[in-house]
Structures are given as structure tokens and as C-alpha cells.
Amino acid sequence: MNEPAIFPLIPYLLLLTGTVSAINIYIGFEYNKKDLFGKVINAFSIFVFFHAFYVFYLENFYIHERWLDRMMPFIFVYGPFLYFALRAMKGKTISTGRVLIHLIPFAIFFVIFIHSAIYGWYKDPHIFKPVMRISALCSVCSLLGYTFTGIFSNGSNAILHMKRKRNIVLVGGIMMLFVSMFFIAVSISIAKHGTAAQSSYVFRTTIYTFMLIITVLILGYLKNMFLKIHRADGERPLEDALDKDATPLYAKSKLSDLQLQEYTSRLNDLMDAQKPYLDPSLSLENLALQLKIPAHHLTQTFNLQLQTNFTSFVNKHRIAYACHMLDNKSGSKLTIEQLALASGFNSKISFNRNFKLIVGLTPSEYLQEVTST
């Protein structure tokens, strides 16, 4: 099956996707090796890197051996990655056994791929076509199954507030859903009109475009985490410095006591209802945006009305959330690191330090007291 003689966009998409994935791998391993979600992202980046350059190699050196691309079951790995990303966001563990179970479809079709390469039955259309139909049907079921499972899973509401992580998973889910629908449409088009070459090329271009979009989103997420990792380990954020040093400047604030009280009420309502503090990347500017007030007004509210600063205020809510999880036994099965991530902290070190500072006990000591009563 020869593809249409149009501008060869696919090799450029693949080269760019592989390059961005390589950058993601480097940054991912540098910034945080203990974050479970980070580990999933790193593994995904490695997989996308291999996928992109495998197809790129075929496009340049085995352009007429299209079966090498069509039969390689990469598609069966994207669904499990979405599932594991959601699981990591919920603070749940990912065991080796669970990973192996979810990779069974990929393993089955990979064995079929190897068998075909060895014995050459891909050349026989009476065998090749039925196998590809079965593979296509299974891949669509896999994509749709993982997508809808992710949408309707009974996960923590905290996922909705993890903005950057949520965007990566959301785009991944949309990609899988769109690819499934597009694949069905392409199959119908081929069956009715026989326009296999054009339809196949458009389909593949769409897939690789989505791959590039996701790798760019991951790059943005990793860059943000890389820049914040030192702050998470104890450096005082810039907005804290501004908060702390700004108090004297607001002695003659134009905000009235009534306005300060209104902002405080809106702030507390937002923290209780939407829990924005569960997003590790939450900033003063982002919180002000959610409240629909100027950032400097929010800073004044912290300093003048609440007598605190942004980070202290947010960390108190995060620790209170962690204590609530431990009190209700929902957090007792989590490791300290998982509890820290589920509470909105970037690192276990920051979580332990703030927990001890606010509660007076370490998380382990607090858990012992809870379980003994």
C-alpha cells in the first residue's frame, strides 16, 4: 500500500517528538526520581522516544515494509500509561504484577509480530488481513476501555486541582478517544471507497501530531517542576519574601476592613469547596485568578487580615488534609511519600518538615497516635 505523494510531514513530526521526548527523559531523571507520577512520566517519555524513532527509522530506510509499523503493537501501551498516571495522581501504588497484567495485550501481539517476522506469513493476505482486523478491533477496545475507565473511575477529587498533571492526562484521554473514533471512521471509509492510502496517511499524521502535543505538555510540566524543586526542599518562594517584607507597605492599604473580610470569606470558601492547595504547582497568582481578585489584594489579605503569608497558609491546609486522611484511615495504607503527594506537596522532605512544624509530631508519630486510640 503506497501512501499519497504529498509533503512528507510524518518524518518531521517523529523527529521532533523523539527529540522533545529525549529532553523530557533528561529533565525527568534530574529533577525528581522518587515522585511516582514522575516515574510514570519518565517511563512514558522513554516509550514515546522509542516509538517515534522506530517509526522514523522505518520511514527512512524501510518505507515499503509498512507491515513493520502496522504490526508493532505500540497502541496497546498508551491505555495502560493513562491508567498508571491516574493511579499515581490518586496516591496509589503501582506494583510490578499490576504492570505486567496491563501489558498482556501488548505482549500477545508482540509475539505475533515476532512470529510473523520469523516465518514471513505477513506476506500472505489470507492470514495477515484477519490478524490485522483482530488487532485493530482489540486496539480500539483498549483505547476506549482505558479512556472511559479513567473518566468514570472513583478517584480522588484532588485530581481536578492538579492542573498541570490533569492537563497531561486529559489530553492523553482525548487523544485516545479521538484516535479510536478516527480509526473507526477511516476503516469505514476504506471499506466503502477503498481510499486506503490517503486515509491511512491522514490517520498516522493525526496520531503522531497528538504524540508531539503530549510530549510538549510533559516538557512544560517537567520544566515547571524542575524550577520549583529547590523551593520545595526549603528555599523560600519569592512571593513569600514579598509577603513578609510587604506588611509595612500595606499599613496604609486602600482596602477597607470590609473588603478584607469579604476576600477572606471567599478565600476560605474556595479552599473548602475546591481544595486548590492539592495542586503542587499552586501559586499566589493562580489562587488570585481563581478568586477573581488582583494578586496584590490577596497578598494584603494574607498579611493584614490573616497575619500569615501565602505558603504558610497553603501548607496548613495541606497538612490538615493529610491529617484528615490519616484520621479517616484512607491515608494509613499510603507511604509517607504518597501521602505527601496526595496532600499537595512536591517532596517528602517538605511534607515532613511542615507536618512537624504545624502538628508537633512527625507523620509516623501522628499515625501511631491515631491507630492506638
C-alpha positions as CSV (number, residue, x, y, z in Angstrom):
1,M,0.0,0.0,0.0
2,N,1.7,3.2,-1.2
3,E,0.9,6.5,0.6
4,P,-0.1,9.6,-1.4
5,A,2.7,11.8,-2.9
6,I,2.2,14.8,-0.6
7,F,4.6,16.7,1.7
8,P,6.3,14.1,4.0
9,L,5.1,15.6,7.3
10,I,5.4,12.4,9.3
11,P,9.2,12.1,9.5
12,Y,9.4,15.7,10.8
13,L,6.7,15.0,13.4
14,L,8.5,11.9,14.5
15,L,11.9,13.5,14.7
16,L,10.6,16.5,16.7
17,T,8.6,14.1,19.0
18,G,11.7,12.0,19.6
19,T,13.8,15.0,20.3
20,V,11.4,16.5,22.8
21,S,11.0,13.1,24.5
22,A,14.8,12.9,24.9
23,I,14.7,16.3,26.6
24,N,11.9,15.1,28.9
25,I,13.8,12.0,29.8
26,Y,16.9,14.0,30.8
27,I,14.9,16.6,32.8
28,G,12.7,13.9,34.4
29,F,15.6,11.9,35.8
30,E,17.3,15.0,37.0
31,Y,14.5,16.8,38.9
32,N,12.9,14.0,41.0
33,K,13.4,10.3,41.0
34,K,11.0,9.5,43.8
35,D,7.8,11.0,42.6
36,L,5.5,8.2,41.4
37,F,3.8,10.3,38.8
38,G,7.2,11.5,37.7
39,K,8.3,7.9,37.3
40,V,5.3,7.2,35.1
41,I,6.0,10.3,33.0
42,N,9.7,9.2,32.7
43,A,8.7,5.7,31.6
44,F,6.2,7.2,29.1
45,S,8.8,9.5,27.7
46,I,11.2,6.6,27.1
47,F,8.4,4.7,25.4
48,V,7.4,7.6,23.2
49,F,11.1,8.2,22.3
50,F,11.5,4.6,21.2
51,H,8.1,4.6,19.4
52,A,9.0,7.8,17.5
53,F,12.5,6.8,16.4
54,Y,11.4,3.3,15.5
55,V,8.8,4.6,13.0
56,F,11.2,7.4,11.9
57,Y,13.8,4.7,11.1
58,L,11.2,2.8,9.1
59,E,10.1,5.9,7.2
60,N,13.6,6.5,6.0
61,F,15.0,3.0,5.5
62,Y,12.1,0.6,5.2
63,I,9.4,2.8,3.6
64,H,8.0,-0.2,1.6
65,E,7.8,-2.5,4.6
66,R,4.8,-0.9,6.1
67,W,3.9,-4.1,8.0
68,L,6.8,-3.4,10.4
69,D,4.9,-0.4,11.6
70,R,1.3,-1.7,11.3
71,M,2.0,-4.9,13.2
72,M,4.1,-3.5,16.0
73,P,1.6,-3.2,18.9
74,F,2.6,0.2,20.3
75,I,-1.1,1.2,20.6
76,F,-1.7,-1.3,23.4
77,V,0.7,0.6,25.7
78,Y,-0.9,4.0,25.7
79,G,-4.0,2.9,27.6
80,P,-2.0,1.4,30.5
81,F,0.1,4.6,30.7
82,L,-3.1,6.6,31.1
83,Y,-4.3,4.2,33.8
84,F,-1.0,4.3,35.7
85,A,-0.8,8.1,35.5
86,L,-4.3,8.4,37.1
87,R,-3.3,5.9,39.7
88,A,-0.2,7.8,40.6
89,M,-2.2,11.0,40.9
90,K,-4.5,9.4,43.4
91,G,-1.5,8.4,45.5
92,K,-1.9,4.7,44.9
93,T,0.9,2.2,44.4
94,I,1.8,0.6,41.1
95,S,3.1,-3.0,41.6
96,T,5.1,-4.9,39.1
97,G,2.4,-7.5,38.9
98,R,-0.2,-4.9,38.0
99,V,2.0,-3.5,35.3
100,L,2.6,-7.0,33.8
101,I,-1.2,-7.7,33.8
102,H,-1.9,-4.5,31.8
103,L,0.8,-5.2,29.3
104,I,-0.6,-8.7,28.4
105,P,-2.3,-7.5,25.2
106,F,0.9,-5.8,24.0
107,A,2.9,-9.0,24.8
108,I,0.4,-11.2,22.9
109,F,0.5,-9.1,19.7
110,F,4.3,-8.5,20.0
111,V,4.7,-12.3,20.0
112,I,2.5,-12.4,16.9
113,F,4.7,-9.7,15.3
114,I,7.9,-11.7,16.0
115,H,6.3,-14.9,14.7
116,S,5.3,-13.1,11.5
117,A,8.8,-11.6,11.1
118,I,10.4,-15.0,11.5
119,Y,8.1,-17.1,9.4
120,G,7.1,-14.4,6.9
121,W,3.4,-15.0,6.9
122,Y,2.8,-11.2,6.8
123,K,3.2,-11.8,3.0
124,D,0.1,-14.0,3.0
125,P,-3.0,-11.7,2.8
126,H,-5.3,-14.6,3.9
127,I,-3.5,-14.6,7.3
128,F,-2.3,-11.1,7.5
129,K,-5.6,-9.3,6.9
130,P,-7.6,-11.2,9.5
131,V,-4.8,-10.8,12.1
132,M,-4.8,-7.0,11.4
133,R,-8.5,-6.8,11.7
134,I,-8.4,-8.5,15.1
135,S,-5.5,-6.3,16.2
136,A,-7.4,-3.2,15.1
137,L,-10.6,-4.3,17.0
138,C,-8.6,-5.0,20.1
139,S,-6.7,-1.8,20.0
140,V,-10.0,0.3,19.7
141,C,-11.4,-1.6,22.6
142,S,-8.3,-1.0,24.6
143,L,-8.2,2.7,23.9
144,L,-11.9,3.2,24.6
145,G,-11.8,1.0,27.7
146,Y,-9.0,2.8,29.4
147,T,-10.4,6.2,28.4
148,F,-13.8,5.6,29.8
149,T,-12.4,3.8,32.9
150,G,-10.4,6.9,33.6
151,I,-13.3,9.2,33.1
152,F,-15.7,7.3,35.3
153,S,-13.3,5.9,37.9
154,N,-14.0,6.6,41.6
155,G,-10.8,8.6,42.2
156,S,-9.9,11.4,44.5
157,N,-11.4,14.8,43.7
158,A,-7.9,16.1,44.2
159,I,-7.1,15.2,40.6
160,L,-9.3,18.0,39.4
161,H,-7.0,20.5,41.1
162,M,-3.6,19.2,39.9
163,K,-3.7,21.5,36.9
164,R,-0.5,20.5,35.1
165,K,-0.8,16.8,35.7
166,R,-4.5,17.0,34.9
167,N,-3.8,18.6,31.5
168,I,-1.4,15.9,30.5
169,V,-3.8,13.1,31.4
170,L,-6.8,15.0,29.9
171,V,-5.1,15.5,26.6
172,G,-3.9,11.8,26.6
173,G,-7.5,10.7,27.2
174,I,-8.9,12.9,24.5
175,M,-6.2,11.7,22.1
176,M,-7.1,8.0,22.8
177,L,-10.8,8.8,22.4
178,F,-10.2,10.8,19.2
179,V,-7.9,8.2,17.7
180,S,-10.5,5.4,18.4
181,M,-13.2,7.4,16.7
182,F,-10.9,8.4,13.8
183,F,-9.8,4.8,13.3
184,I,-13.4,3.6,13.1
185,A,-14.1,6.4,10.5
186,V,-11.1,5.5,8.5
187,S,-12.0,1.8,8.5
188,I,-15.5,2.6,7.2
189,S,-14.1,4.9,4.6
190,I,-11.7,2.2,3.3
191,A,-14.4,-0.4,3.3
192,K,-16.8,1.8,1.3
193,H,-14.5,3.8,-1.0
194,G,-11.2,2.0,-1.0
195,T,-9.2,5.2,-0.2
196,A,-6.8,3.3,1.9
197,A,-3.6,5.2,1.2
198,Q,-4.9,8.7,1.8
199,S,-7.0,7.7,4.8
200,S,-4.0,5.8,6.3
201,Y,-1.7,8.7,5.9
202,V,-4.1,11.2,7.5
203,F,-4.7,8.8,10.4
204,R,-1.0,8.3,11.0
205,T,-0.3,12.0,10.8
206,T,-3.0,12.6,13.4
207,I,-1.6,10.1,15.8
208,Y,1.9,11.5,15.6
209,T,0.6,15.0,16.0
210,F,-1.1,14.0,19.2
211,M,2.2,12.3,20.4
212,L,4.0,15.6,19.8
213,I,1.4,17.6,21.7
214,I,1.7,15.3,24.7
215,T,5.5,15.4,24.8
216,V,5.4,19.2,24.7
217,L,2.9,19.3,27.6
218,I,5.2,16.9,29.5
219,L,8.1,19.2,28.8
220,G,6.2,22.2,30.2
221,Y,5.3,20.2,33.3
222,L,8.8,18.9,33.9
223,K,10.3,22.4,33.4
224,N,7.9,23.8,36.0
225,M,8.8,21.1,38.5
226,F,12.5,21.4,37.8
227,L,12.4,25.1,38.5
228,K,10.4,24.5,41.8
229,I,12.3,21.6,43.2
230,H,14.8,23.7,45.2
231,R,12.0,25.7,46.6
232,A,10.2,22.6,47.6
233,D,13.3,21.4,49.5
234,G,13.4,24.5,51.7
235,E,14.1,27.7,49.7
236,R,11.7,30.5,50.5
237,P,9.5,31.3,47.4
238,L,9.6,34.8,46.0
239,E,6.0,35.5,46.9
240,D,6.8,34.7,50.5
241,A,9.6,37.2,50.5
242,L,7.3,39.8,49.1
243,D,4.6,38.9,51.6
244,K,6.8,39.1,54.6
245,D,8.6,42.3,53.5
246,A,5.4,43.9,52.3
247,T,3.4,44.1,55.5
248,P,4.7,47.6,56.5
249,L,3.9,48.9,53.0
250,Y,0.2,47.9,53.5
251,A,-0.2,49.8,56.7
252,K,-2.0,52.5,54.7
253,S,-3.8,50.0,52.4
254,K,-6.7,51.2,50.3
255,L,-8.5,48.0,51.1
256,S,-11.2,48.6,53.7
257,D,-11.7,46.2,56.6
258,L,-15.0,45.1,54.9
259,Q,-13.1,44.3,51.7
260,L,-10.5,42.3,53.6
261,Q,-13.2,40.4,55.4
262,E,-15.0,39.7,52.1
263,Y,-11.8,38.4,50.5
264,T,-11.1,36.2,53.5
265,S,-14.5,34.7,53.3
266,R,-14.2,34.0,49.6
267,L,-10.7,32.5,50.2
268,N,-11.9,30.2,52.9
269,D,-14.9,29.1,50.8
270,L,-12.7,28.3,47.9
271,M,-10.2,26.3,50.0
272,D,-13.1,24.3,51.5
273,A,-15.0,23.7,48.3
274,Q,-12.4,23.2,45.6
275,K,-9.2,22.4,47.6
276,P,-6.8,24.2,45.2
277,Y,-4.0,23.5,47.7
278,L,-3.9,19.9,46.4
279,D,-2.2,21.2,43.3
280,P,1.6,21.2,43.9
281,S,2.1,23.9,41.4
282,L,-0.4,26.3,43.0
283,S,1.0,29.9,43.1
284,L,-0.3,33.1,44.6
285,E,-1.1,34.4,41.2
286,N,-3.1,31.3,40.3
287,L,-5.0,31.4,43.6
288,A,-5.8,35.1,43.0
289,L,-7.0,34.2,39.5
290,Q,-9.4,31.5,40.9
291,L,-10.7,34.1,43.4
292,K,-11.0,36.7,40.6
293,I,-9.1,39.3,42.6
294,P,-5.8,41.1,42.0
295,A,-2.8,39.2,43.3
296,H,-1.6,42.2,45.4
297,H,-5.1,42.3,47.1
298,L,-4.7,38.7,48.0
299,T,-1.2,39.4,49.4
300,Q,-2.7,42.2,51.5
301,T,-5.4,39.8,52.8
302,F,-2.8,37.3,53.9
303,N,-0.7,39.9,55.6
304,L,-3.3,42.2,57.2
305,Q,-6.3,40.0,57.8
306,L,-4.8,36.6,58.3
307,Q,-1.4,37.6,59.6
308,T,0.4,35.0,57.5
309,N,1.8,34.5,54.1
310,F,0.8,32.5,51.0
311,T,3.0,29.4,51.6
312,S,2.2,29.1,55.3
313,F,-1.5,29.4,54.6
314,V,-1.5,26.8,51.9
315,N,0.8,24.4,53.8
316,K,-1.5,24.5,56.8
317,H,-4.4,23.4,54.6
318,R,-2.3,20.6,53.1
319,I,-1.3,19.3,56.5
320,A,-4.9,19.5,57.7
321,Y,-5.9,17.5,54.6
322,A,-3.2,14.9,55.4
323,C,-4.4,14.6,59.0
324,H,-7.9,14.2,57.8
325,M,-6.8,11.3,55.5
326,L,-5.0,9.7,58.4
327,D,-7.9,10.2,60.8
328,N,-10.3,8.5,58.4
329,K,-7.8,5.6,57.7
330,S,-7.8,6.5,54.0
331,G,-4.2,7.6,54.3
332,S,-3.0,4.8,56.6
333,K,-2.2,2.5,53.7
334,L,-0.2,5.1,51.9
335,T,3.5,5.6,52.3
336,I,4.7,8.9,53.6
337,E,5.8,10.0,50.1
338,Q,2.4,9.0,48.6
339,L,0.6,10.9,51.4
340,A,2.8,14.0,50.8
341,L,2.0,13.9,47.1
342,A,-1.7,13.4,47.7
343,S,-1.7,16.4,50.1
344,G,-0.2,18.7,47.5
345,F,3.5,18.7,48.5
346,N,6.3,18.3,45.9
347,S,8.5,16.3,48.2
348,K,8.6,14.1,51.2
349,I,11.2,16.4,52.9
350,S,9.0,19.4,52.6
351,F,6.0,17.4,53.9
352,N,7.8,16.0,56.9
353,R,9.2,19.4,57.9
354,N,5.9,21.2,57.6
355,F,4.0,18.4,59.4
356,K,6.3,18.5,62.3
357,L,6.2,22.3,62.4
358,I,2.4,22.6,62.3
359,V,1.3,19.4,64.2
360,G,4.2,19.0,66.5
361,L,4.6,15.3,65.5
362,T,6.0,13.5,62.5
363,P,3.5,11.9,60.2
364,S,4.5,8.4,61.6
365,E,4.1,9.5,65.2
366,Y,0.7,11.0,64.3
367,L,-0.4,7.8,62.6
368,Q,0.6,5.8,65.7
369,E,-1.5,8.0,67.9
370,V,-4.5,7.7,65.6
371,T,-4.2,3.9,65.4
372,S,-3.7,3.5,69.1
373,T,-6.9,5.4,70.0
